[in-house]
Amino acid sequence: MFELLQAGFGAVFSPYIFILITLGVAVGIVFGAVPGLSATMAIALCLPLTYTMGPAAGLSLLVALFIGATSGGLISAILLKIPGTPASIATTFDGGPMMEKGEGLKALGVGVVFSFLGTIFSIVALMSIAPSLAKIALRFGPHEYFSIAIFSLTLIATLSTGSLLKGIYAGTLGFAFSTVGIAPVDAIRRFTFDSPNLNGGFAMLTVMIGMFAVAEVIKIAETGRAAHKSKIASVSMKGVKGFGFSLKEFFGQIPNAFRSGLIGIGIGILPGIGAGTSNIVSYIIAKKRSKHPELFGKGAVEGVVASETANNAGIGSAMIPLMTLGIPGDTVTAILLGGFMIHGIQPGPLLFISQGALVYTIFAALILASVMMLVLEFYGLRIFIKLLAVPKHILLPIILVLCVVGAFGLSSRVFDVWTILLFGLIGYGFVKGGMPAAPFIIGFILGPMAETNLRRGLMLSDGNFMGFLSNPISATFLFLALASVAWHLFSALRSRKNTAAKLQET
């Protein structure tokens, strides 16, 4: 193993592959930072470039794009409160408020460092325990996936910083929008209004762009011409050392980072879920475990650490089922699967035997790309912070144009442009109504997963729901979902009683 890894580093440190990895990380960061673009789009656009490259060079470029784009989403999430990618949605919850409090550099520094640690943690998992973890994921069937989705949906309540009812309504609405299109299993058209464009439903990227980016543009536009007269927030770089936070703060976040890394790896290895879910789930659990949960959503460092560690921990873990079973863990690794196929390589159990040298070259490329991501984003902090010098009434229209380009580039359809405008209006309505957008997103992500696996599970159980309860893993997650709901209700009732008692005392 050590000899193969040493040979892998020898390959990636050749001038040609080293330059490819550096450029790949830099381009990936740009794609991740610009709202509307994504890791999926970056790899899809650069995939044709690998046709003329060797397997080692081509796959090294693709994994570098993957790492750069996943981490790059934190830049716009913190500076503009607009997630660059679905993997950085939860970063906006506290990164944006930290920016507003004048701690933007600290938020960026924390995000970059813990993105790096999350990525390295997942690569170690990929290298050491890939086969055994892949076997566990292989045992998961429709019953287990349905129960996991239901358990995750019950966690929506914890994302509701205000009214619990509003959080549930937002999540239910997101679930409802996810049902648009051709139904799973029986392929019946639902809510398509005879429009072919709706047969495939709403794309996750367009929903995310609309709910966060376009809604933010509309909200800022509401202030009109007065916006440019207000003082632009600035961050002083004088006296700042390193990444803008102390060693004491770093070591204080290690338990949170370790827990979030485990969550990112655990969710990332399950095919089809990905970092878009893991960063939100990690944020939820960090909030529940925090000694000061009331600070979340107001600029808590723990929130940024949890989100960025988890979403980057999904990089290596998403590649575990890809490389050991030939099953892509998310949309990005699905395109990476295409990269393998281009070079005549079939990922699977025999890959480690037949292409051992290439496998460890990919491992080495992942490690080198992680280090390059840390270096480029560290020196790029001085550049990123200059985005604040651009007034929002100038910057946001440019972002809106880029969002339109990103939406159109997804499937080359004008329909997707109208879609982001639709969800932009919905997101703006959420802002005006005081409803959280996060439950809507998680409901939209988990809705298809819950519905598809419910129907498949019922088919396997001859229409009997007892199949979900007789399966040990499925029953465990359903029990946890029930316990979660009961705990939220108990906490709400106890909070009401305490509030009433305090009022009576006064």
C-alpha positions as CSV (number, residue, x, y, z in Angstrom):
1,M,0.0,0.0,0.0
2,F,2.7,2.5,1.0
3,E,4.7,1.7,-2.2
4,L,1.6,2.3,-4.4
5,L,0.9,5.6,-2.6
6,Q,4.5,6.7,-3.0
7,A,4.3,5.9,-6.7
8,G,1.0,7.8,-6.9
9,F,2.6,11.0,-5.4
10,G,5.5,10.5,-7.8
11,A,2.9,10.7,-10.7
12,V,1.0,13.7,-9.5
13,F,4.1,15.7,-8.7
14,S,5.1,15.5,-12.3
15,P,5.0,19.1,-13.8
16,Y,2.1,18.3,-16.2
17,I,-0.3,16.7,-13.6
18,F,0.7,19.2,-10.9
19,I,-0.3,22.1,-13.2
20,L,-3.5,20.4,-14.1
21,I,-4.4,19.9,-10.4
22,T,-3.6,23.5,-9.6
23,L,-5.7,24.9,-12.5
24,G,-8.5,22.4,-11.7
25,V,-8.7,23.6,-8.1
26,A,-8.6,27.3,-9.1
27,V,-11.4,26.8,-11.8
28,G,-13.4,24.7,-9.3
29,I,-13.3,27.4,-6.7
30,V,-14.6,29.9,-9.2
31,F,-17.4,27.5,-10.2
32,G,-18.3,26.9,-6.6
33,A,-18.2,30.6,-5.6
34,V,-20.4,31.9,-8.4
35,P,-24.1,31.2,-7.6
36,G,-25.7,29.1,-10.3
37,L,-22.6,27.3,-11.2
38,S,-21.6,24.0,-9.5
39,A,-19.1,21.2,-9.2
40,T,-21.4,19.1,-11.5
41,M,-21.2,21.8,-14.2
42,A,-17.5,22.3,-13.8
43,I,-16.7,18.6,-14.3
44,A,-19.2,18.3,-17.1
45,L,-17.7,21.2,-19.0
46,C,-14.1,20.0,-18.5
47,L,-14.8,16.3,-19.1
48,P,-14.2,16.6,-22.9
49,L,-10.8,18.1,-22.2
50,T,-9.7,14.7,-20.7
51,Y,-10.3,12.8,-23.9
52,T,-6.8,13.3,-25.1
53,M,-5.2,12.9,-21.6
54,G,-4.0,9.8,-20.0
55,P,-6.2,8.2,-17.2
56,A,-4.0,9.6,-14.4
57,A,-3.9,13.2,-15.8
58,G,-7.6,13.2,-16.7
59,L,-8.9,11.8,-13.5
60,S,-6.6,14.1,-11.4
61,L,-8.0,17.1,-13.2
62,L,-11.6,16.0,-12.5
63,V,-11.1,15.3,-8.8
64,A,-9.3,18.7,-8.4
65,L,-12.4,20.4,-9.9
66,F,-14.5,18.4,-7.5
67,I,-12.6,19.6,-4.4
68,G,-12.3,23.2,-5.5
69,A,-16.0,23.6,-6.4
70,T,-17.2,22.0,-3.2
71,S,-15.1,24.3,-1.0
72,G,-15.6,27.4,-3.2
73,G,-19.3,27.6,-2.3
74,L,-18.4,29.0,1.1
75,I,-17.1,32.3,-0.5
76,S,-20.5,33.6,-1.8
77,A,-22.3,31.9,1.1
78,I,-20.4,34.1,3.6
79,L,-19.8,37.3,1.6
80,L,-23.2,37.5,-0.1
81,K,-25.4,35.1,1.9
82,I,-26.0,33.2,-1.3
83,P,-24.8,29.6,-1.4
84,G,-22.6,29.0,-4.4
85,T,-23.5,25.3,-4.3
86,P,-26.2,23.2,-2.6
87,A,-23.4,21.8,-0.4
88,S,-23.0,25.3,1.2
89,I,-26.6,26.1,2.0
90,A,-26.1,25.7,5.8
91,T,-23.0,27.9,5.6
92,T,-25.2,30.9,4.9
93,F,-27.1,30.4,8.2
94,D,-24.2,31.7,10.3
95,G,-21.6,32.8,7.7
96,G,-23.8,35.6,6.5
97,P,-24.6,37.0,10.0
98,M,-20.8,36.8,10.9
99,M,-20.2,38.9,7.8
100,E,-22.8,41.4,9.0
101,K,-21.1,41.6,12.4
102,G,-17.7,42.4,10.9
103,E,-16.4,38.9,11.2
104,G,-16.3,38.0,7.5
105,L,-12.6,37.3,7.4
106,K,-12.9,35.0,10.4
107,A,-15.8,33.1,8.8
108,L,-13.9,32.7,5.6
109,G,-10.8,31.5,7.4
110,V,-12.8,29.0,9.6
111,G,-14.6,27.8,6.5
112,V,-11.4,27.2,4.5
113,V,-9.5,25.4,7.2
114,F,-12.3,23.1,8.2
115,S,-13.1,22.4,4.5
116,F,-9.6,21.2,4.2
117,L,-9.8,19.1,7.3
118,G,-13.1,17.6,6.3
119,T,-11.7,16.7,2.9
120,I,-8.5,15.1,4.3
121,F,-10.7,13.2,6.8
122,S,-12.8,11.7,4.1
123,I,-9.8,10.8,1.9
124,V,-8.3,8.9,4.9
125,A,-11.7,7.0,5.2
126,L,-11.7,6.4,1.4
127,M,-8.2,4.9,1.6
128,S,-8.6,2.8,4.8
129,I,-12.1,1.6,5.2
130,A,-13.6,1.9,1.7
131,P,-14.4,-1.8,1.1
132,S,-16.1,-2.4,4.5
133,L,-18.2,0.8,4.4
134,A,-19.2,0.0,0.8
135,K,-20.5,-3.4,1.9
136,I,-22.7,-1.8,4.6
137,A,-24.2,0.6,2.1
138,L,-24.8,-2.2,-0.3
139,R,-27.2,-3.8,2.2
140,F,-29.4,-0.8,2.3
141,G,-32.6,-1.3,0.2
142,P,-35.9,0.6,-0.3
143,H,-37.1,0.0,3.3
144,E,-33.9,1.5,4.8
145,Y,-33.8,4.5,2.4
146,F,-37.4,5.4,3.1
147,S,-36.9,5.2,6.9
148,I,-33.7,7.4,6.6
149,A,-35.7,10.0,4.6
150,I,-38.5,10.1,7.1
151,F,-36.1,10.4,10.0
152,S,-34.3,13.3,8.2
153,L,-37.7,15.0,7.4
154,T,-38.6,15.0,11.1
155,L,-35.4,17.0,11.7
156,I,-37.0,19.9,9.7
157,A,-38.4,21.2,13.0
158,T,-35.0,22.0,14.3
159,L,-34.3,24.3,11.4
160,S,-37.2,26.5,12.3
161,T,-35.8,29.4,14.3
162,G,-39.2,30.9,14.8
163,S,-42.6,29.2,14.5
164,L,-42.5,25.4,14.3
165,L,-45.7,25.5,12.2
166,K,-44.0,27.7,9.6
167,G,-41.1,25.3,9.4
168,I,-43.4,22.3,8.9
169,Y,-45.4,24.2,6.3
170,A,-42.2,25.2,4.4
171,G,-40.9,21.6,4.5
172,T,-44.3,20.2,3.3
173,L,-44.3,22.8,0.4
174,G,-40.8,21.7,-0.6
175,F,-42.0,18.1,-0.6
176,A,-45.0,19.0,-2.7
177,F,-42.8,20.7,-5.4
178,S,-40.7,17.6,-5.5
179,T,-43.7,15.6,-6.7
180,V,-44.0,17.6,-10.0
181,G,-43.1,15.5,-13.1
182,I,-43.3,11.8,-14.0
183,A,-44.0,9.7,-10.9
184,P,-41.5,7.0,-9.9
185,V,-42.3,3.3,-10.5
186,D,-45.6,3.8,-12.5
187,A,-44.4,6.8,-14.6
188,I,-47.7,8.8,-14.4
189,R,-47.5,12.5,-15.2
190,R,-48.3,14.7,-12.2
191,F,-48.9,18.4,-12.1
192,T,-47.2,18.9,-15.5
193,F,-50.2,20.8,-17.1
194,D,-49.3,19.0,-20.4
195,S,-45.9,20.8,-20.4
196,P,-43.0,18.6,-21.6
197,N,-40.6,20.8,-19.7
198,L,-42.2,19.7,-16.4
199,N,-41.9,15.9,-17.1
200,G,-38.6,15.8,-15.3
201,G,-39.7,18.0,-12.5
202,F,-37.8,21.0,-11.2
203,A,-34.0,20.7,-11.1
204,M,-32.4,21.0,-7.7
205,L,-29.9,23.7,-9.0
206,T,-32.7,25.9,-10.3
207,V,-34.7,25.7,-7.1
208,M,-31.6,26.5,-5.0
209,I,-30.7,29.5,-7.3
210,G,-34.2,30.9,-7.1
211,M,-34.8,30.4,-3.4
212,F,-31.5,31.9,-2.3
213,A,-29.9,34.0,-5.1
214,V,-32.8,35.5,-6.9
215,A,-34.8,36.0,-3.7
216,E,-31.8,37.9,-2.3
217,V,-31.6,40.1,-5.4
218,I,-35.3,40.9,-5.1
219,K,-34.9,41.7,-1.4
220,I,-32.0,44.1,-2.0
221,A,-33.8,45.7,-4.9
222,E,-36.7,46.6,-2.5
223,T,-34.4,49.3,-1.0
224,G,-34.2,51.0,-4.3
225,R,-31.7,53.8,-5.0
226,A,-31.1,54.2,-1.3
227,A,-29.0,51.1,-1.3
228,H,-25.9,52.7,-2.8
229,K,-26.0,55.5,-0.3
230,S,-25.6,53.2,2.7
231,K,-22.1,52.5,4.0
232,I,-20.7,49.3,2.5
233,A,-19.5,46.8,5.0
234,S,-15.7,46.4,5.1
235,V,-13.2,44.1,6.7
236,S,-9.9,45.4,7.9
237,M,-6.9,43.1,7.0
238,K,-4.5,45.0,9.3
239,G,-3.0,42.9,12.0
240,V,-4.7,39.8,10.8
241,K,-2.6,36.7,11.2
242,G,-3.1,33.4,9.4
243,F,-6.7,32.6,8.8
244,G,-8.2,35.1,11.2
245,F,-8.9,32.9,14.2
246,S,-6.9,31.7,17.2
247,L,-5.5,28.3,18.0
248,K,-7.7,28.2,21.0
249,E,-10.8,28.7,18.8
250,F,-9.4,26.0,16.4
251,F,-8.9,23.4,19.1
252,G,-12.3,24.3,20.7
253,Q,-14.0,23.3,17.4
254,I,-12.2,19.9,17.0
255,P,-15.1,17.8,18.6
256,N,-17.6,19.6,16.4
257,A,-15.5,19.1,13.3
258,F,-14.9,15.4,14.1
259,R,-18.6,14.8,14.6
260,S,-19.5,16.7,11.4
261,G,-16.8,14.8,9.5
262,L,-18.4,11.5,10.6
263,I,-21.8,12.7,9.5
264,G,-20.5,13.9,6.1
265,I,-18.8,10.5,5.6
266,G,-21.8,8.5,6.8
267,I,-24.3,10.4,4.5
268,G,-21.8,10.7,1.6
269,I,-21.4,7.0,1.3
270,L,-25.1,6.4,0.8
271,P,-25.7,6.7,-3.0
272,G,-27.9,9.5,-4.1
273,I,-27.9,11.7,-1.0
274,G,-24.7,13.8,-1.1
275,A,-23.4,16.9,0.5
276,G,-26.6,18.9,-0.2
277,T,-28.1,17.0,2.7
278,S,-25.1,16.3,4.9
279,N,-24.3,20.0,5.5
280,I,-27.8,20.7,6.7
281,V,-28.0,17.5,8.9
282,S,-24.6,18.3,10.4
283,Y,-25.8,21.9,11.1
284,I,-28.9,20.6,12.8
285,I,-26.9,18.2,15.1
286,A,-24.3,20.9,15.9
287,K,-27.1,23.2,17.0
288,K,-28.7,20.4,19.2
289,R,-25.3,19.6,20.8
290,S,-24.3,23.2,21.3
291,K,-24.2,24.8,24.8
292,H,-25.5,28.0,23.2
293,P,-28.1,26.9,20.5
294,E,-29.7,30.3,20.6
295,L,-26.6,31.8,18.9
296,F,-27.1,29.7,15.8
297,G,-28.4,31.8,12.9
298,K,-26.9,34.9,14.5
299,G,-23.3,34.3,13.6
300,A,-22.1,31.2,15.5
301,V,-18.7,29.8,14.4
302,E,-19.9,26.3,15.2
303,G,-22.5,26.5,12.4
304,V,-19.8,27.3,9.8
305,V,-17.5,24.6,11.1
306,A,-20.3,22.0,11.0
307,S,-21.5,22.8,7.5
308,E,-18.1,23.1,5.8
309,T,-16.5,20.1,7.5
310,A,-19.5,17.9,6.6
311,N,-19.9,18.9,3.0
312,N,-16.2,18.4,2.2
313,A,-16.2,15.1,4.1
314,G,-18.7,14.0,1.5
315,I,-16.0,14.2,-1.2
316,G,-14.0,11.1,-0.3
317,S,-17.0,9.2,1.0
318,A,-19.0,9.7,-2.2
319,M,-16.2,8.1,-4.1
320,I,-16.2,5.0,-1.8
321,P,-19.2,3.3,-3.5
322,L,-18.0,4.6,-6.9
323,M,-14.6,3.1,-6.7
324,T,-15.5,-0.1,-4.9
325,L,-18.9,-0.9,-6.3
326,G,-19.2,1.2,-9.4
327,I,-22.1,3.0,-7.9
328,P,-21.9,6.9,-8.0
329,G,-22.6,8.4,-4.6
330,D,-23.9,11.7,-6.0
331,T,-24.3,13.6,-9.3
332,V,-20.7,14.7,-9.4
333,T,-19.4,11.1,-9.0
334,A,-21.9,10.1,-11.6
335,I,-20.0,12.3,-14.1
336,L,-16.7,11.0,-12.6
337,L,-17.9,7.5,-13.5
338,G,-18.1,8.8,-17.1
339,G,-14.5,10.0,-16.8
340,F,-13.5,6.4,-15.8
341,M,-15.5,4.9,-18.7
342,I,-13.9,7.4,-21.2
343,H,-10.5,5.8,-20.4
344,G,-11.9,2.2,-20.6
345,I,-11.8,1.7,-16.8
346,Q,-14.7,0.0,-15.0
347,P,-14.9,1.0,-11.3
348,G,-15.8,-1.9,-9.1
349,P,-14.4,-4.5,-6.7
350,L,-11.7,-5.5,-9.2
351,L,-10.5,-1.9,-9.7
352,F,-8.1,-2.2,-6.7
353,I,-6.6,-5.3,-8.2
354,S,-6.4,-4.5,-11.9
355,Q,-5.7,-0.8,-11.6
356,G,-4.0,-0.5,-8.2
357,A,-1.4,2.1,-9.4
358,L,-4.2,4.3,-10.9
359,V,-6.3,4.0,-7.7
360,Y,-3.4,5.3,-5.5
361,T,-2.6,8.0,-8.0
362,I,-6.2,9.2,-7.6
363,F,-5.7,9.1,-3.8
364,A,-2.6,11.2,-4.1
365,A,-4.3,13.6,-6.5
366,L,-7.1,14.1,-3.9
367,I,-4.6,14.9,-1.2
368,L,-2.6,17.3,-3.3
369,A,-5.8,19.0,-4.6
370,S,-6.9,19.5,-0.9
371,V,-3.6,21.1,-0.1
372,M,-3.8,23.3,-3.2
373,M,-7.3,24.3,-2.2
374,L,-6.1,25.4,1.2
375,V,-3.2,27.4,-0.3
376,L,-5.2,29.1,-3.1
377,E,-8.1,30.0,-0.8
378,F,-5.7,31.3,1.9
379,Y,-4.0,33.7,-0.5
380,G,-7.3,34.3,-2.2
381,L,-8.9,35.7,1.0
382,R,-7.4,39.1,0.3
383,I,-9.0,39.0,-3.2
384,F,-12.4,37.6,-2.0
385,I,-12.7,40.3,0.6
386,K,-12.4,42.9,-2.1
387,L,-15.8,41.8,-3.4
388,L,-17.2,43.9,-0.6
389,A,-15.9,47.0,-2.3
390,V,-18.5,46.5,-5.1
391,P,-21.9,48.0,-4.1
392,K,-24.6,45.4,-4.0
393,H,-26.8,47.3,-6.5
394,I,-24.0,46.7,-9.0
395,L,-22.9,43.3,-7.9
396,L,-26.3,41.6,-7.6
397,P,-27.5,42.3,-11.1
398,I,-24.2,40.7,-12.4
399,I,-24.9,37.8,-10.1
400,L,-28.5,37.6,-11.5
401,V,-27.1,37.4,-15.0
402,L,-24.7,34.7,-14.0
403,C,-27.5,32.8,-12.3
404,V,-29.5,33.0,-15.6
405,V,-26.5,31.7,-17.5
406,G,-26.0,28.9,-15.0
407,A,-29.7,27.9,-15.1
408,F,-29.7,27.9,-18.9
409,G,-26.5,26.0,-19.1
410,L,-28.0,23.2,-17.0
411,S,-30.1,21.8,-19.8
412,S,-30.0,24.6,-22.4
413,R,-33.6,25.5,-21.8
414,V,-35.2,28.9,-21.3
415,F,-37.7,27.1,-19.1
416,D,-35.0,26.8,-16.4
417,V,-34.6,30.6,-16.5
418,W,-38.3,31.1,-15.8
419,T,-38.0,28.4,-13.1
420,I,-35.4,30.4,-11.1
421,L,-37.6,33.5,-11.3
422,L,-40.6,31.5,-10.0
423,F,-38.6,30.2,-7.0
424,G,-37.1,33.6,-6.5
425,L,-40.6,35.0,-6.0
426,I,-41.4,32.1,-3.7
427,G,-38.2,32.7,-1.7
428,Y,-39.0,36.4,-1.5
429,G,-42.5,35.5,-0.2
430,F,-40.8,33.4,2.4
431,V,-38.7,36.4,3.5
432,K,-41.7,38.6,3.8
433,G,-43.7,35.9,5.6
434,G,-40.9,35.1,8.1
435,M,-40.7,31.5,6.9
436,P,-37.3,29.6,6.8
437,A,-36.1,28.5,3.4
438,A,-34.0,25.6,4.8
439,P,-37.0,23.3,5.5
440,F,-38.3,23.9,2.0
441,I,-34.9,22.8,0.5
442,I,-34.6,19.7,2.6
443,G,-38.2,18.7,1.9
444,F,-37.5,19.1,-1.8
445,I,-34.3,17.0,-1.6
446,L,-35.7,14.2,0.5
447,G,-39.2,14.1,-1.0
448,P,-38.4,12.0,-4.1
449,M,-36.2,9.7,-2.0
450,A,-39.0,9.0,0.5
451,E,-41.7,8.5,-2.1
452,T,-39.6,6.3,-4.5
453,N,-38.4,4.0,-1.8
454,L,-41.9,3.8,-0.1
455,R,-43.4,2.5,-3.3
456,R,-40.5,0.1,-4.0
457,G,-40.7,-1.1,-0.4
458,L,-44.4,-1.7,-0.6
459,M,-43.9,-3.6,-3.9
460,L,-41.3,-5.9,-2.2
461,S,-43.6,-6.4,0.8
462,D,-46.7,-7.1,-1.4
463,G,-48.3,-3.9,-0.3
464,N,-47.8,-4.5,3.4
465,F,-46.2,-1.7,5.4
466,M,-45.1,-4.2,8.0
467,G,-42.1,-4.9,5.8
468,F,-40.7,-1.5,7.0
469,L,-41.2,-2.5,10.6
470,S,-39.9,-6.0,10.4
471,N,-36.6,-4.9,8.8
472,P,-34.2,-4.1,11.8
473,I,-32.4,-1.1,10.3
474,S,-35.6,0.4,8.8
475,A,-37.5,-0.1,12.1
476,T,-34.6,1.6,14.0
477,F,-34.8,4.8,11.8
478,L,-38.6,4.9,12.0
479,F,-38.3,4.7,15.8
480,L,-35.8,7.5,15.8
481,A,-38.1,9.6,13.7
482,L,-41.0,9.0,16.2
483,A,-38.7,9.8,19.1
484,S,-37.5,13.0,17.3
485,V,-41.1,14.2,16.8
486,A,-42.0,13.3,20.5
487,W,-38.9,15.2,21.7
488,H,-39.7,18.3,19.7
489,L,-43.3,18.3,21.0
490,F,-42.0,17.8,24.6
491,S,-39.5,20.6,24.2
492,A,-42.1,23.0,22.8
493,L,-44.6,22.2,25.6
494,R,-41.8,22.6,28.3
495,S,-40.8,25.9,26.8
496,R,-44.4,27.2,26.9
497,K,-44.7,26.2,30.5
498,N,-41.5,27.9,31.5
499,T,-42.6,31.1,29.6
500,A,-46.0,31.0,31.3
501,A,-44.3,30.4,34.7
502,K,-42.0,33.4,34.2
503,L,-45.0,35.6,33.2
504,Q,-46.8,34.6,36.3
505,E,-43.8,35.5,38.5
506,T,-43.6,38.9,37.0
